[in-house]
Amino acid sequence: MSAAQGFVPEYPIRTERLLLRPIVTSDAEAMLAYKSDPEAVRYVPYGPLTRDEVADRIATRWSTTRFDKEGDAVCLAVEEAATGRLVGDVVLFWRSENDREGEVGYILDPAAAGRGYATEAVGALLDLGFHGLGLHRVIARIDERNTASVGVVERLGFRREARFVEGSWFKGEWTTLLILALLDREWRSPIIEE
Ligand SMILES: CC(C)(COP(=O)(O)OP(=O)(O)OC[C@H]1O[C@@H](n2cnc3c(N)ncnc32)[C@H](O)[C@@H]1OP(=O)(O)O)[C@@H](O)C(=O)NCCC(=O)NCCS
């Protein structure tokens, strides 16, 4: 399968307990709760964010809902199906068209942690990446101190491929970065329910 034509996912994407859907303006308040939390954003490339920054990002880079070209990133709100509550958000970056490579990112409201929601949501993102966009390989780049995040992708079958010792100057310190990866043929447990 080729990723060359791009891909327009159908929303919402449903999993057993969650909905993944485009981020909308009214998500700002719920998102601010964790995007402004220094602990929650410690290992993500932004923040802590202010109310205005959250609103601005929702209106711009977090509003992409389709993959048209390499470099596009689709961010989706993760909603608890039973309550309609926003519990976090996930992102799939289309890193390379030639190599059919993507990258996942994810964050949960700390109040929703410990229930497997991140694993479930990223699983749906992998279905989208491998089965929808036709990716061959998906990676995760994780600060090695972020053991909760490593746990998410390892539960989904990612392999540890590389460890770059102090390979990244990030938020004012040298950080050791792990690269974990999963190939399309290694991903064989679709979570999306039709
Ligand atoms: C990374 C992050 C999403 C992980 O959250 P998490 O709650 O640990 O991950 P999950 O939602 O998949 O839940 C897994 C936990 O729930 C437990 N769990 C309970 N029910 C479960 C189920 N049905 N399925 C899977 N796990 C379940 C697991 O045992 C695990 O707990 P453990 O780590 O104590 O073993 C969260 O720590 C976070 O948002 N961090 C800040 C943002 C961040 O760093 N993002 C990653 C950047 S690389």
The ligand as an ORCA input file, in Angstrom:
! r2SCAN-3c Opt
* xyz 0 1
  C       2.516      8.854     28.740
  C       1.133      8.743     29.350
  C       0.062      9.000     28.293
  C       0.951      7.318     29.903
  O      -0.240      7.247     30.648
  P      -0.668      5.869     31.314
  O      -1.928      6.106     32.037
  O       0.492      5.284     32.035
  O      -0.912      4.940     30.045
  P      -2.251      4.144     29.716
  O      -3.381      5.072     29.647
  O      -1.982      3.322     28.534
  O      -2.459      3.247     31.013
  C      -1.517      2.252     31.327
  C      -1.625      1.974     32.797
  O      -2.961      1.627     33.115
  C      -3.012      0.257     33.550
  N      -4.232     -0.302     32.939
  C      -5.402     -0.413     33.584
  N      -6.326     -0.889     32.751
  C      -5.734     -1.103     31.556
  C      -6.172     -1.585     30.308
  N      -7.444     -1.949     30.121
  N      -5.294     -1.648     29.283
  C      -4.010     -1.284     29.458
  N      -3.530     -0.802     30.622
  C      -4.382     -0.714     31.677
  C      -1.720     -0.363     33.081
  O      -1.338     -1.449     33.891
  C      -0.766      0.800     33.212
  O      -0.441      1.016     34.552
  P       1.074      0.773     35.078
  O       1.956      1.716     34.308
  O       0.978      1.093     36.513
  O       1.355     -0.655     34.751
  C       0.937      9.753     30.520
  O       1.891      9.474     31.513
  C       1.112     11.188     30.068
  O       0.184     11.802     29.552
  N       2.298     11.759     30.269
  C       2.569     13.144     29.932
  C       2.703     13.353     28.432
  C       3.846     12.540     27.849
  O       4.899     12.428     28.451
  N       3.590     11.987     26.652
  C       4.555     11.157     25.972
  C       5.624     11.968     25.338
  S       6.817     10.901     24.547
*
